């Protein structure tokens, strides 16, 4: 079994440990782990499962040959992502845990964690860890390392090793080093019980810790930045080793981004306040380097993650692109009142002699979604079109059968051609029951919103439904229950917190000419005009919707579940309408009732004030906000808005593929 003897291996070993209780009858090696920041260790959640509980004060021991002179140190489990899937397995994304030393004065090495988002399969990796020594594993932990190639990517986070090496018990939680890039890129998860081979977790699964991830990575980059000052000229740290690798770049060519540049840049980014949402990071990295991904990287959480999207595999792009990203981050932070002089000074100095390349003459500016509120005004926010901002899409499909149940998929669409991949979906083949639906969706939706919401600008929610489900009161959804808007706190209700619009599930993956034509005409019109369908006292005729002009929107005081309401909405969809408004609790039958006139008067008044159709979703949200704050009844409380943009149809490929095992 090959072992490495390079300085990179020595640095990795100095940060690698194993966990134990060091008590009679207790296995001496629970599993391995490694230091990622001062006092912080990363391991697999299953290594500590059953031995300590997340957040408990129970201490256990950390020991490593290159740590603390070989003496044990006490630690505790701070946070675990441990969770089981529907089949009782631990998904790679949920098999991580963060451990903290109790003695903060103990010095130690920290690994360098890769910031680049992805590498192709087929590259060699070196696994480090500890195995039990002695007969039947009764002795102390013994260091072990082995090299193997990654030959399969399983989902976003699984990395399967070729079956050319047999991994031993105790290695779970150990670091996986990429010797070509000079960084730790994964965490060892499991070995094959029946033969050679194993599975690792990609390091960017750490982002699942969210705020804790930001805290730990800030400490990681700050530590390595400080180490650069201490190790300058000695050639005795991670960056010095990376600088000697092929493709690392050289200081004499200003257009190349070097490992030393990376260390300095990430250290300066770590000094800034953490980004309030992943949308900030994604928006700025895409301005710096617009690109199409075969599959987008996992959503970023920290400024370093945006820096990591500016690579081709593990090789950095041109220096101008990184400097562009840093300058955008600086401008955004400055707009938030942050002192950015240190970052500004370094970017200016580093930019000397760098050619502008593709950005020659191109103005550098923040994307509109990140402009301060005083630059965008405080009126209704236009709904984002392609490339104008991100939305969360929930596809909700009713399943056939005796039990009322649904399949669902959650996507994030930021308007780019490569967006719209599922971020979560229903894994139970029988779906989720109607009574459990809101509870089951609340966590995944909250996770998606957390990635996109900006301060004062929550991301819109789009729900793609069959017409038979158009009366679903999604705008009333809360974490665990529904309620009328005037009965709950503002921040708890989806339709008060963010624009909520409906889309037609049958249009998934298609965009026809009539739909596109009507959409373009409605958004080009100087005014938006509601048309009552059917007219009061009259019968419905298809001509009432097919004959509508540009900017005219069907408005119904009936529900979509009513015979007439369903007929009107079906005709409107067939005629290419992408916008419509109806009352989800509207009256049945042909005769209008008390309150119908109030609904249509509201539509006329509100639509007349709109500067265009794109304002309608946020106008309705603002009305719901007032309803909730003032505890009053209003016709708009029970309306649903179809806002179905043909320029970015809901993706048609809804099948989720399993990776080979």
Protein Blocks (a to p, Z undefined) as FASTA:
>chain_A
ZZdfbfklmmmmmmgccddehighiafblbgcddfbehiacddfklmgokacghiabdcd
dddfkgghhpacddddfbdcbdcdfkopacfklmcccdddfblkbgcddddddfbfbdce
hiacdddddddedeehlaccdddddddddfbdehjlbccddffbccdehjgopacddfkn
opafbdcfbdcfkbgcdddddfklmmmnmmmmmmmmmmmmmmmmmmmmmmgonlpafklm
mmmpghkbpfklmkbccfklmmmmmmmmmmpccdfbfklmmmmmmmmmgcddfbacdddf
bfklmmmmmcghjaccdfklmmmmmmmmmmmmmmnopafklmmmmmmmmmgopafkjmgo
iacdddfklgcfklnojadcddddehiaccddddddddedjbdcddddddddehiakgoi
afbdcfbfnbpafklmmmmmmmmmmmmmmmmmcghiacdddddddfklmmpcfklpcfkb
ccdfklccfklpmklmpccddddfklgoiacfklmmmmmmmmmpmbdcddddddehiacd
fklmmmpcehiacddfbdfkbmklmmmmmmmmmnopabdcddfkbcedjbdcehjlmmmm
mmmmmmmmpgbfklmmmmmmmmmmmmmmnopacfklmcccddddfklccdfblcdcdddZ
Z
